[in-house]
Amino acid sequence: MEYTRKTTVILLIGLCLAAVYGHPSLEAGQRLLGVREWRFDGEVDESTVSCVHGHYPPPFCTATNVALKHDTKHFIVYSKDADVEFANQYLFRVSAEPRDNFPECHQTIEEAYVFTFYFYHGHSNYFHLHKDTLFPIFLLLRQRTSDTPVVLMPVVELRRMAEVDWDSGAFSEKHLDKYFIQTLKTLAGTDNAILPLDSDLIKASPHGHTCFRKAFIGAPSLRSVERSPSFMSDFVEFMMARLDVQPGHPGTPLVGIIKRAGRRKILNEDELVTACSRFVQTELVEFSGMSVREQVSAVQKYTVLVGMNGAGFMNAIYLPKGAVSIQLAPYNATQLNVKEFGEIVGSRGPYLFWRNEHSDLTRPVPGDVFNSQANTLVHVSEFEALVQQALALGVNKDLWTPESERKTEL
């Protein structure tokens, strides 16, 4: 693929063109590293595109020599023989044109990852950020053999798997310190770039083309690694290193119970703390308002972490080695990702599960036909037994002595 430069300037770290793309929440270096101003002049290799079933959205496509046409917001494949039907049936719009139609590019990206980013009604979700963004993009980064900087291009959906929200405010200045932007920055590090695929990119050149030497569109399947202890260990090590968080090495057992706000609350959390404190140190932990780094740091002291099914429980993957995670679920909840959560946190270490089986201990939410949002009064004696079971597992085995054995020793 032959190009000549439009200018002699190569946009690398430190080039101050933040205003061009209008994303002040992302540093200029992170946003523009690997993006160059080129124009096509001469022959260009025919586009190639191959798609397989990916993670989310379903097609995961690898393409070379393609372009994003700004006025139509379509990815264009320049090949008369390209089969774009599979790639075009979900979120992204892909069209095929003859190779001779290859445009002048106002910018060319050497290698890009175009992927969905969970953001609805002004909020994101810690679980979906990990499951649908961090895990698959880390998998791609881990498989790379090239030193060429990668441009991460997150895209927000207006409707699930149906339409891109080009006017999303996910990457605006007001979200500068939000945890979902922090996760993107952590993933990119200082070696790669972030360039959101939204209207600000289009406005920079309304009738232009962003061209890609190579682009991965969608997210790769996680089937081969999602239950792999080695994958989860590598991911956690990667994130903690990027966040500069040291792994915890607790010297005494400590149980943390995650405090939730809003839906799926544990209504008697103070009673549980009091009950368990009779035989092991126990406390509440609240992640609300914490940065990503603060959340990951906070769990390094726990040997047991208990949480109702929900986003905060994703922090269990960052627990110290050998620590035990316990997932709780409401009574008769039929539409929760309990199994997914169990597979994820279970791949990193000892894991236990408890479901409320007592109808009199559930407090339904009006209109919740699946009972997935119900609040729960956790059965105290069952909870005590669950925590004692956890204290016999993993790192706790060498740190905790059951009360019956302590009396025998006396």
N, C-alpha and C positions, 0 to 999 in steps of 0.2 A: 504494500500500500504506500504510494508515494505522495508526499505532501511537501509544500514549501511554506515557510513561515510567513505569516502576515506581519509579524513584528519580530524583532530580535529578543523581545522580552519573554522569558520563561517565568511563569507564575509559580514561585516556590514559597516556602515558609518565609514570612516577614513582608510579603508584598501587601501593601495596605489598600486593598480594593474591597473592603467590607461593604461599602455602600452600594456596590454594583448589584449584589444579590440581596441586600436588605435583610440579612439575618444576623443582627447584632448579638444574638445570644451565642453565636458560634464564632470562635476566633478566626481571624483571616487566614492564619496558617492552616488550621484544621480544615477550613472550608475550601481552600483553593489549591492545596498541595496536589500536584499531579495534573492540574488543569492548565492547558496551554492554548494560546491563540494561534490557530493554524488556518489555512484555507487549502482546499483541494485544488491541485493544478496538475493534470495529467491522468494517466491510467490509474484505476483503483481496482484492487482485487474484488471479485464478487463476494457478496455477503454470504456468510454461512450461519445457519441457525439449527440447533438441535434441542429438542424439549423432551423431558421425562416427567413422570409424576414426582412432584416435590412435596414440601411440607405445607406451606400456606403462602399464597394461594396455590392450588394444585399444580399448575405447570411451573416447572423450573427450567428455564431456557438459557443456553449458552450461545452467544451470538458474537460474530466478528464483523467489522466494517458496516455498522448500522448507524442510523441517525434518529434523533428525536426531532420531529418537525414541530416547531413551536406553535404555528398558527392552528394546526389541527390537533396537536398534542398526541400524535401517533408516533410509535416507533416504526421506522421504515426499514425494511429489509430489501436490499438491492440485488435481487436475483430472480430471474424468470421462473426458476424451478423450485423456489422456496415454498414449503408447506407451512403456512402460518395459522392454520385453522385451530389447532390445539392451543397455541399460545394466545389466540385472540378470543377465546370463549369465556374468559373470566375477567379479571380486573383491568389488565392493560390492553390497549388497542394497538394492534400490529398490522401493518399493510405491506404489500410487496410491490416493488416497482422495478423496471429494468435497470441494469447496472449503469447504463449510460446516463441515467437521471441523477446520479450521485451529486449532491449539492455542494456549494461552497459552505464550509463550516466556520461559524464564527468562533467556535472553540471545539477542541477535540480532547477527549478523556482517554488516557491510555488503557485503564482498566477500571470498571465500575461495578459495584454491587447495588442493584436496584431492588428494594425490599419494602414490605409493608411495615408500618410503625403504628402500634395500637394507640389511638387517641380519639376519644369520643366525648362530646359535650364538655370540652375543656379539661378532660382528665385522661390519664393513662391507667395502666394496671400492671403492678409489679410482676404478677404471674405471667401475663401475656408478653411482657417485655422480654422475660427470660425465655419462655417456651417458643415464642414465634419470631423473635428477633435476635437476642443475644446468642442462644445456642446455635441456630443454623449459620449465622454470620461468623461466629467463632470457628465453626467447622470448616467453612471456606478459607478463613485466614490460616487455620492450622494446616491445611492441605497445600498451601501455596509454596512454590519453589522459586518464584521471581522476587527480586528486591524492588520492583517498580511500585511506587506508591499506589495505593488503592483509594478510589473515591467512593465513599459510602453515600448512597442516595436514598434516604428514607422517603417513603410516600405514605400519606394518610388516606384512609378510605372514607368516603362519604357514606357508602353502603357496603356491607360486607361482601367482598368478592364481586362487586358489581360496578363500582364507580370511584374514581379518584377524587379526593377533595382538594382541588387545586388551590382553593382559597383558605385552607386550614391555617389556623393561627398557632399550630403546635410549636413552630420554631421562632416565634416572635420574641421580642425583648422581655415581655412580661413573664416568660417562662424560663428566664436565664438560669435561675437556681433550682428549678424543679428536678426531681429525681430522674425523670425520663430523659431529660437532656443530659444529665450527668452520666447516665448509662451509655448514651451514644458517644460522649466524649471519652469515656473509659475504654470503650470498644475500639475507637479509632486511635487513641494514644497520640503520640507526636509524629508517628511515621506515616499516617494516612490522613485523608481529608474527609470532610462532611459537606455535602452539597445537596440540600433538600430538593426533592422534585416537586416544586410547587409553583405558584403563579409568579413569585419573585424571580425565579430563574427565567420564566417566559418573558416577563416584562423587560428584562435586560436586553433582549433582542426579539421583539414580537414576531418577526417574520424570519428569524434565523433558524439555524440548525445546531444542535449539540451532537457532535459525532463521537462515536465510540470505536476504538480499535478492538476492544473486547468488553463485553458486558454480560454479567450474570443477572438475569431478570427473574425475580421470585426468590424462593428459599429452598435449599436442598432438603431432601428427605432426611429425617433423623432416625429412621427405623433401625439402622445398623449400629447406632451409638447411644440412643436415648436411655437404654438400661445398662450402659457400660460404665462400670466403676472407674475405669481409666479415663474415659472421656470426661466424666463429671469431675474427677480429681484434677485433670488438666485445666478444665474451664475455671474451677475455683482458684487454682494456683495462679492462673493468668489474671483473673480479675483482682485477686488480693494483691498481687504484685503491682498491677496498674494503680490500685487505690492506695498503695503503700500501707497495707494492714498486715501486721505480723500474726501468724497463726497462734491460736491460744493453746496453752498447756495447763489446764486447771489442776490445782493441787488438792482441791476438796470438791465433793459433789455440790452442785448448785442447779436447782430447777427453776426455769423461767417459764411463766405462763403469759402468752401474748394477749395483751388487752386490745380489744377491737372496739371501734366506734361505728355507729350506724347499724348495719345489718349483721345477722349471725353472731350476736354477742353472747358471751358467757355471763349469765345474769348473777351467778353466785361466785364470782372469781375470788373475792375476798375470803369467803368461807373455805374455798379450796386451798388458798395460801395458808390459812390458819391450820387446816387439817394436816396438810403435808409438812408444815413446819415443825410438827411434833417429832418427826423422824428424819427430816433432811431440810437444809436451808432452801427456802422457796421464796420467790418474789415475782411481781408483775413486771413485764417489760412492754413499753409502748413505743412503736416505731413511728407513729404519726409525727410529722414535722422534722424527722431526722433526714440528713443527707444520705446518699447511698453509702458513702464511706462510714458514716456514723452507725448505720444499721449493721453493716458487716462487722465493724469493730465491736458493737454491743454484744453480739452473740458469742464472741470468743471466750467468754468466761463461763458459759453454761455447759454442763455435762448432760442435761436433759432440757429439751425445748418443747413446750406443749402449745399447740395452737388450733383453734377452730379453722376449718377449711376456709381459706381466703388468702389474699395477696401477701399479707405479712408473713404467713407461714413459709413462703419461698425462701426466707432468710435461713431456714434450716439447712440449706445446702452448704452454707458457709460455716457451720458448726465445726469445732475442733474435731480432729480425727478420733473416732471411737465414741463420740457423743451420740445420744439417742434422741430421735425426733418422734413426737407423738401427734398424730392428726386426729382431731375430733370432728364429728359430723352431726348435723341436726337429725331429729326424728323423721324417718320416712322421707328424706330428701331424695328426689329422683332425678334432678337435673344438675348435679354438681360434678365437678371434675375430680372426684375423690380418687379414682383409679390412677389418673394421670399424675396427681400430686404424689401418691404413694410410690409410683414407679420412679419419679424424679428424685425425691428425697431418699427413697430406699436404695438408690444406686450409689449414694455417698456414705452410707453407714447404717447402723441399727435403726429400725423403724417399727413403730407400733401404731395400731389404729383402734379407735373407739367410736361407736355410733350410739347415739341415744336411742334406746329401745323402750323408753317409758313415755307414753303419750301424755301422762299428767305432768311431765317435766319439760314439755315443749310449749313455747309461746308463739303461735303462728302470727304471721304478718297478713293483714287483710289484703285479699286479692292475689296472694301468692299460692296458686293452685298446685305448684310442685313442692311446696314447703321448703324451698331451697334457701329462703331468707330468714327462716324462723330463728328466734332466740332460744337459748337453752339454759335450764337449770341442770348442771352436770351432777349426776348421782355421786355423792361424796365418797361413800365406801368403795364404789367401783373405781373412782378416780384414784383413791389412795392405793388400791391394789395395782392399778395400772402403773403408777409412778414407782412403786416398789418393784414391779417387774422390770421396769426400765433401769432401775438401780442395780440390777443383777446382770446387765448387759454392757458390752463395750468397755469403755474407759472406766465406767463406774465400778466394775467388778473389783478393781484394785484400790478404789477410793472409799467405798462405802461398806460398812458392816451392819447387817440387819440387827434390829433391837434384840431379837431372841439370842443371837450369838454373842452380843455384847453382855447380856445378863449371864450367859454361860461362862464367859471369860472372867467375870467378877466372882 
